[in-house]
């Protein structure tokens, strides 16, 4: 991945001033090596922060540094959340790198770039123009928090003192509000943006 991205960027006459193999390495590299744009995988290998935690760390330490993210999920909710968090570019890492240079140049110019494949998912669901994310009820948050911890609906119902039918409805309502159409999108969303802060009943 690193080698392929470097080749594509250098062939487009974009200088690659450093490479990092994990979140901790990337943060240390940014502290000593100035750059105009950061290109990072949403899920970094090895120890250290990745996902939203890594993006938050970069924004805190380097608030004006544009971020371009490679992601393995096409979930519209994950993508729109990334964009709302200030990411300047999002590309599908499973696709080829044809749009990589364009995304980096757009980010350097202060513009937002979403690759064609991911943009089609946003447009199909009409999420690209939502002003604010949907608000989840506490019950819906509780259900998603439980699912994110690996519980099934029956376990969540028993823990929350609710009927399985109620829990199933709250799951469905939460998915509808978040624009998620199947369990694969739900699990991708929970892996990237786990629901926290649930309070017991």
N, C-alpha and C positions, 0 to 999 in steps of 0.2 A: 504493500500500500504506500509506504513512504517513498520507495524507489519510483513507483509509477507516477505518483503526484509530482515528485521532483522533475522527472523527465518531461512531463507535460508542461509544467510551469516554465522550466528553462527553455524549452523549445518555443514557448510564447514570449521569450525575452523578459521573464519575471525572475528576479533574483531570489533564491532560497537561501536565507541567511542562517538557518538552523533547523535541526530536526530533533524531535523528542519521542521517546518510546513509552511514555506514561504521563499521568497527570502531574506528579511531583516533579518529574524531569522538565515538563513544559513550563511550569511556574518558575522553576529555577532559571531556565533558559531565558524567559522573558525579563527576569530581573537584571540580567547582564547583557542581553543582546537586543538593541532597539530594532523595531520592525514596523512596517506600515499596516500589515494585516496578519491575523492569526488564522490559520487553517487547522482545524482539529476534528478528530472523530468524536461523536457524541459519547461513545462508549470506549474509553481508553483501557488498554491492558495493564496488567501489573498493579502495584500498590499505588495508593494516592487517590485523589479525587477524580471523579469522572462525571459525565452527565451534567445535570443542572448545577451540582456542587462545584464542578470545575469551572463552568461558565461564570458562576457567581464569583469565584475566587479571581478569575481574570478581570472581570468588570470592576471589582473592588480595587485591585492593585493597579489596573490600567484602564480607567473608565472611558478613555477616548479611543481605545484601540478597537478597530472593527473586527468582528468575529465571523468566520465562515465555517459552517458545521457540516460534516459528512454524517449522514444518518442511515441506519439500516431499516428504519420503519417509515412507511408512507402514511401512517395514521394522521389524518387531517388535524385532529386535536393536538397531537404532539407538535406538529409543524406550526400551527397557529400560535401555540404557547411559546415556542422558540422565538418566533417573530415578535410577539408581544414583549418578550424579555430583552429585546434589543439586538438579537442576532441579525447580522447584515446579509447572510447568505445561508442557504440550505440546499444540499445536494444529496442525491441518492448514491450511496457508496457502492451499491450493487450494480449500478449502471456504469457505462464508460465515463472517461474523464473529459469528454469533449467540451463541457461547459465550465470546467474548473477555472481556466484562465479568465473567462468572462466574469465569473462570480467574484474572483479575487480583485479584478480591476474595478468592478462595480462597488465592492465594499470599500476599496481605497478611495473612491470618489464620494463616499458617503451615501451610496444608493443601496437598495435592498435587491437581492437577486435570489430567486427560487428556481431550481432546475425545472425543465419542462415536464418531466415525469411527475415530480412532486406537485408542481403547480396544477396539473390536471386533477390531482386528488382534491386539492383545495377548491378548485372551481366547480368540480362535480358536486361537492357538498355545500357550496355557497358559504364557506366559512371565511374566505379571504376578506370579506367586508363586514364581519361582525365587529361592533365597536367594543363590546365587553364580553368576557366569558360568562357562561351561564352560572347562576348561583345554585349551589347544591344545598339541600336541607341537611340538618345534622344527621337524620336517619340515613340519608343517602350517603353521606360521608362515612358514617359508621360501617355501612355495608361494603363500600369500596376499600376502606381501611382493612377490614377483615379479609376480603379477597386478596388484597395485596400481601397479606401475611400467610397466604396459602390455605385459608379456611374455605370450606364449601358453604353453600347457602343454609343447609341444615345446621351446621355448627354455628354459623352466625345467628340464626334464629334462636337457637338454644341460649347462646351467650347473651343476646340482647333481650330475651324474654318476649320475642315476637313470633308470630306465626310464619312458617315458611312462605306462605302466599304473600304476606306483607313484605318480607325481605326480598322476594323475587320481584315484586312490583317496584320496590325502591331501587333495586339494581337496574331494572329496565328504565325507570324514570331518569336515573343518573346518566345512563348511557345515552339516552335521547338528548338530555341537556348538553352533554359533552360532544355530541355528534359522532358517537361510536356505533358502528353497525354490527359488530360481531365480537365474540369473545377474544379473537386474536388481536383486534384493535384495542379492546379493553386491557388485555394483559400487557400489550406494548406500552399503552399509556401509563399503567401502574408501575411498570419497570422504570420508566423514564421520570415520571412525576408521581411518586408514591403519596398517597393521602395520609396526612399526619394530623395530630391534634384531636383525635376522637375522644369524647368524654364518655364515661360509663353512665348507664341509665340508673 
